[in-house]
Amino acid sequence: MRMGLGKISGKRQYQFVEKFNYIREAGTEGEKRASDEILKYLREIGLIAVTEEFEFSAYEITEARLKVTQPYEKEYRVTGYKRCGNTPENGIEAPFLYIENGDEISLSYAKGKIVMVNGLVKKEIYQKLVSHGAVGFITMSGTPIDEGEDLEPADPSLRGVKESPVQGVNLHYKDAVELVERGASRVSLKLQQKQVTRSSRNIIARIKGLDKEEEILTLSAHYDSVPQGPGAYDNMSGAAIIMELARYFAENPSRRTLEFIWFGAEEAGLCGSQAYVKAHESELPRHRFNMNVDLAGQLIGGTVIGVTAEAPVCQMLAYMMHEAGMGVSFKNDVWGSDSNTFAWRGIPAMTLNRDGFGMHTRYDTIELISPCSLKRSADILLYIAESLAEAKVFPFRREVPEDMKNRLEIYFEE
């Protein structure tokens, strides 16, 4: 079996990431500019690519306000929770209560109050706030040592709930401290937002298999970023790794068909991969495995492969890494990336992930990316991809365990 590890270039991947040092929020000109650049690069390495456009729903905050009305008056800078509905046009005013981590005793006092919670609110705590009768919520982000532009609160989104009767805003940690220190007892909160439709696109390059063309393996990464930063780590480094492997397999076709996909609008809720499986519904039975990359390129950290498939698949990939002498940790679980979408449709999937710093912040820049780390992750993925693409008989079943399927059904229903 061929092994092309010596042909992988970390420097070339780094130079690719450098081209995208700008924000690529889904549905914006930045994302479109990036897709055009990826298409140009694919033409340069001799691959014919297609684009598949799709629409997705997004939310724009039109007004988010928080004001303490008793025992002092002060308005604070806040961001609103997207996907969290609207308050009445004039907002709401109610007693204020700090409930820390939202323990049951603190929650028992939440009825009729606007409550403040440590960290950001996700589905579980949100449902508790609703069930305990809170009429609004405040969260906090940032650290006590932030200065300057880092005092801007994070831009949160509420996911996983079908109904959102309670609205919330987010403020910086330092302002949260002030609310508590000054004894805020009553606050007013206003949140207004609108749902809009945006367009994005997936970029797809297919290399037909030499003698097992009917079996398809996909290698994927998303190329959009959050609005807070240029997303070199999350996830243009992943996009670079997929491009490096596309270059290699363009020169060295394998037995099985390989499809390389750069997804748009992942940060908006895995929208690109969901659009892909919908558009390719008829050929999904031919898909055997998805190899996704999300978070890559930083030198210090651990490499993890999250496998959403039967346990023997995880064990088999672990053996491959042992055989190659490459240290990797494995998790046999549902993973929070585009690999979820393939597993949801019954296709075994994995995500290659590298620990790192600055995800979803302005610090996620090329300065934290290492050519050496890019090469190592690309070598890992190439070893797996080439082993599977060249196998005489595909080594594992096209099955996803029922418990994982059930969890994914809930995930995508919401």
Stockholm file with secondary structure:
# STOCKHOLM 1.0

chainA/1-414         MRMGLGKISGKRQYQFVEKFNYIREAGTEGEKRASDEILKYLREIGLIAVTEEFEFSAYEITEARLKVTQPYEKEYRVTGYKRCGNTPENGIEAPFLYIENGDEISLSYAKGKIVMVNGLVKKEIYQKLVSHGAVGFITMSGTPIDEGEDLEPADPSLRGVKESPVQGVNLHYKDAVELVERGASRVSLKLQQKQVTRSSRNIIARIKGLDKEEEILTLSAHYDSVPQGPGAYDNMSGAAIIMELARYFAENPSRRTLEFIWFGAEEAGLCGSQAYVKAHESELPRHRFNMNVDLAGQLIGGTVIGVTAEAPVCQMLAYMMHEAGMGVSFKNDVWGSDSNTFAWRGIPAMTLNRDGFGMHTRYDTIELISPCSLKRSADILLYIAESLAEAKVFPFRREVPEDMKNRLEIYFEE
#=GR chainA/1-414 SS CCCCGGGCCHHHHHHHHHTTCSCCBTTSHHHHHHHHHHHHHHHHTTCCEEEEEEEEEEEEEEEEEEEEEESSCEEECEEECBTSCCCCTTCEEEEEEECTTTCHHHHTTCTTSEEEESSCCCHHHHHHHHHTTCSEEEEEESCTTCCGGGGSCCCCBCCSCSCCCSEEEEEEHHHHHHHHHTTCCEEEEEEEEEEEEEEEEEEEEEECCSSEEEEEEEEEEECCBCTTSCCIIIIIHHHHHHHHHHHHHHHSCCSEEEEEEEESCSTTTSHHHHHHHHHTGGGGGGEEEEEEECSCCCSSSCEEEEEESCHHHHHHHHHHHHHHTCCCEEEESCCSSTHHHHHHTTCCEEEEEECCSCTTSTTCSGGGCCHHHHHHHHHHHHHHHHHHHHCSSCCSCSCCCHHHHHHHHHHHHC
#=GC SS_cons         CCCCGGGCCHHHHHHHHHTTCSCCBTTSHHHHHHHHHHHHHHHHTTCCEEEEEEEEEEEEEEEEEEEEEESSCEEECEEECBTSCCCCTTCEEEEEEECTTTCHHHHTTCTTSEEEESSCCCHHHHHHHHHTTCSEEEEEESCTTCCGGGGSCCCCBCCSCSCCCSEEEEEEHHHHHHHHHTTCCEEEEEEEEEEEEEEEEEEEEEECCSSEEEEEEEEEEECCBCTTSCCIIIIIHHHHHHHHHHHHHHHSCCSEEEEEEEESCSTTTSHHHHHHHHHTGGGGGGEEEEEEECSCCCSSSCEEEEEESCHHHHHHHHHHHHHHTCCCEEEESCCSSTHHHHHHTTCCEEEEEECCSCTTSTTCSGGGCCHHHHHHHHHHHHHHHHHHHHCSSCCSCSCCCHHHHHHHHHHHHC
//
